[in-house]
């Protein structure tokens, strides 16, 4: 009957709305990509694979048991992403995979949202680069933002590898360098003094084992001394790693602050947020506080915070979960119909 047909249509519409309320998240970081549902706390897929959105989403289709044509997709992006990349993304997701809605959001905005704020200065210390991103009311101030590729976590790994000869004998030397950096290295408050002290009195827990790349089942044990603080010191003095003219992190942050509208500087400085696994060094917050006090104008109140989720690098993913669950998320998306009418231009409005 007509009534039964109407009820069946109503049920179908309700199911469609329910499906659209579940957003697929694709958080592409510099070393890991996370894919999952917005209503679930943890991602379903974490991969180190090179970012290939079509292949990753087909894998997600199998793991999430999701029909890509019935769910919005939120994709994170860094400062390096331009209009051409977004156009290509829209062509794949909407034009080829027939997704109903897509949204691209800067990772720093999402990490700040997860921290509980809409304005601030995000220092995103990733594997391939450190990004300094000023954000006002969820909008990236791109003219003032900086991307420092010489201060990425991979650079610190390589510098530690060059300092510690024993690392070259490990079966996986760069992986060992990264693990050693994360477990043992720290930022010195007074670098020169601590280097001198460590050379004569290294801590008891600064020894690590190297898995030899041969048939010898024994491990080679290496003792770290001043290398514990010298490797991360390159974040402040890039010339240690051969980057003679490159800025250190405090100088770059101060330069970004000075480039902002004077009316916005106090607001953003009160909310300096550290993001990324590169910000896990013990002593980093204290050293940055000291260095910025010498560089920012007198009388500036600034606070440095560590973003939630920094331990496993999920700050942006957690922020994406919150954004995708917000009442106005749909208005931030580019729909399939809009893409047919205007192309991907509307994607550029979102943060």
N, C-alpha and C positions, 0 to 999 in steps of 0.2 A: 504493500500500500504506500500511498504518498507519505503518510505519517512515519511508517517504518523506514522508508528511504531517507526521510529528513533526519530521523534519529541516527541512522547509520552514518550519514554525512556529518552530523554534529559530533559523533564519536571520532570520526576520522580527523576532523578539524582539531578536536581537543588533543588527540594523540600527536598531531603534527606540531601544535603549540608546545606540548611537553617535550617533544624531541628537540625543538629549536631552543628550548631553555637550557639544554645541555651543550656546552661549548667545548669544542676540541681545542686544546692548547698546544702550541708548538713553540717552545722556548729554545732558541738557538743561541748558545753561548760560544765563547771562543774555543772551548775544548770539549764541551758536552752539549748534546741536544736532548731535551726532555719533551715527551709527548704524553698527554693524558687528558682526563676529563676535568672540567672546571669544578664539578661538585665533589671531587675526590681529592684528598689532601696530598697524596703522593702520585707522581707520574707513573704511567704504565710502562713506559719505555724510556731508558736512559742509554744513549749510545754515543760513542766517540766518532761515528762515521761522518764523513764530509757531508755538509748540508746539501741535500738534494730533496727538495720539498715533495716532489712527485713520488719518489721511491719511499721516503719516510712516511708519507701519508698512506701509501698502499700497505706498508707494514702496520701502520696504526689501524687501518681498516680491519686487518686480521686480528691484532691484539685487542683492540677496543670493541670489536664486533660492531663497528659503527658504519652506518650508511652515510657516506660523505655528502650526499645530495640532500640530506635532511638535518644537518647540524652546522651552526656557525663555526668558523675557525678563527682563532686569534693567534697571530704570529708575532713574536718579539723581534726587534731589530736594534742594531747599534748605530753609532754616529756615522759609520762608513757607508750605510745603505742610502742610495740615492733614488731618484725618480725612475730611472731605467730598471732598477731591481724591483721596485714596487709594481711597475707595469708588467714585468715578466711574471711576478708572483700572481697578480690578478688574472693574467692570461691562463696560467696553469690551474689555479684554484677554481675560478669561475668559468672561464672559457672552455677548459678541457675537462676538469673533474666535476663541474656543475655544482659547486658548493653554493648554498643559498645566501650566505652572508660571510664576509671576511673583514678582519680588522687588523691593522698593524700598529704596534705601540712600542715606543722606545723602552729598552730594558731599565734604564735609570729611572724613568717615570714609574714603572711598575715596582721597582725596589723601594722607591720613596713612598709609594702608596701602601706597600706592605709595612713600612715603618710607621705609617699613620699620619702622613703629611702630604700636602699638595704642592708645597713650595720648599725649596732647599737647594743645597749644592751637593751633588752626588759624586763621590770619587769611586769609580768602578774599576777595580784592580783585577783585570782578567789575565788570561794566559798570554794572549797576543798583544795586548796594549793596556794602558791605563787611560780611562776617559774621565775628564772633568766636565760635569754636565750641570750647568745652572738651570733650574726649573722654577717657573712661576705659574701657580695655579694649573699644574699638570701639563704645561706647555714648555717644551725644550727651547731655550734661548740659544739657537744654533750659531748665531754670529759670535757668541762669546765662548762656546764650548770648545774643548781641546781634546785631541786624541794623541797620546804620547806612546808611540810604538816602541820606543827604546826603554820604556819602563814596564813592560809586560812581564808576567811571571816566567815565561820561557827564557827571557833575557837573564833573569836572576838565576835560573837553573844552569844556563850556559856559563855564567860567570863563576858559580860555585864549582862547576865541573873543571874550569880552568885553574881554580885555586887548589883543588884537592886531587893530587895525582892518582891516588888509589881508586878513584871513581872510574877511571878509564879501564880498569881491569874487571869491572862488573859485567855480567852477561847482558844487562840492559842498562848501560851507564846513565843515560839521560833520565830514565825513570827512577833510577837510584838517586840521582842528584835531586830530583823533585821531592822524593819521599824524605830524603835527608834534610832538605830545606824546610819542609813543613813540620818535621818532628823535632829538629834541633836548633835551627837558626832563630835569631831574635834581633830586634832593632836596639842598638845601643843608644843610651841617653847622652853620654859623653863619649864619642867614638874613640878618639886617640887614647884616652885614659883606659878604656876598657880593653882595647887591643893590647896595650902593654901588659895589663894584668892577666889576660887570658894566655899570653905567650909563656908566662912563667907559672901560672896556676890555672890550668884548664879544669872545668868541672868534671866530676866523676862520670856523669852520664853523657859525655860528648863523644863516646866511642860507638862506631857502628860497624856492622859486618858487610863485607863485599863478597857476593857470590862469584867465584872465579869462572872465567869463560874457558874452562878446559875440563879434563877428567878428574881434576883434584877435588875431592869431596870436602876438603877443609875450607873454611872461610878465612879471608884476610880481614883483620880488624884494623880500622883506621881511626886515629885519634884526631879530633878537630880542636883547634885552639882559637886563634884570632879569626879563622874563617867563619866561625859562628855568627859574628857580627859584621864581618867585612862584606859577605855576599849581599845581604839586604841593604847595606850602606849605599850601594849603587843607586838605590831609589832617591837618595839625597845628593849623591855625588856621582853622576853618570860617567864622569871622566875616569873613575876607577876601572870601568869596563871599556875604556877606549873611546867613549862618546865625549870628545873634548869640548865641543860647543853646545852640547845638549843641556836643557834645563833640568834641574832636579824637581822633585814633586812639590816641595813647599814654594819654590819660586813660581812654578807654573800655576799653582792654586792662587797665589797672591796676584798674579797677572790677570787671571780670569776675573777675580773679584774686582780689581781696579777697572776692568773693561765694562762692568755693569753700570746701569743707571744708579747714581748715588742714592736715590730713594729706596732702591731694592737691596742694596748691599747689606744693611743691618739685618733685614729679614732673612736673607739666604744664609748669612754667616752664622746665624743662631741655629741653623739646621744643616751642618756639614755631616753627611752620612757616608760611611765607608761601606763598600759593597765588594763582593768577589773574594775568592780564596786568597788572593794576594794580600788582602788586608788582615789575615789571620796572625801575622807576626806579633809576638809578644813585644810590648813596648812601642808599637807603632803610634797608637793614639797619643801617648805621652810625649813622644818626640815631635810629632806633628804640631801638637799644642804649643810646645816651646818654640819651634821654628816659625810658626805663623804669628806668634806674639811679637816676634822681631820684624815681621814683614808687613803686617796689616797696620793701618793707621791707628794711632794711639786712641784709646777710648772705645775701640770696637769690641763688643761682646760677641764671642763666638763659642760654639759648643760643637765638639766632635763626637758623633755617635757611631756605633756599629750596628748595621742593619740586621734584623732577624733573618735567619736562614743562611747566614754567611758560612757556617760550618760545612754545609754540604753544597753550597753554591746555588741554593734554591730561592734566593730573595725575589728575583724577578718572577719566577714561576708562581710563588705564593701570592705575589701582587696581581698576577694575571688571573688567578682564581678569584680574588676579591673583585677585580674589575668586571670580569665576565658574569659575576653574580649580582652586579649592581643594577638597579631598576632602569637606568638610562643607557645600558650597554648597547642595545639594539640601534640607538640613534648614532652611535659612533661607527657603525659598520657600513660597508659598501655592499648593497644588495645586488642580486643577479640582475634585476630589472634596471637598476641604476647603471650597472656596468654596460648593459646593452645600449642604454641611451647616451651616456656621457663618457664611457670608458673608465679608466682608473683614477681620474682627477680627484674625486672626492676622497680617496684614500689619504691624500696629502693633508687633509684637514685634521686628521686624528693625531694629536700630540706630535 
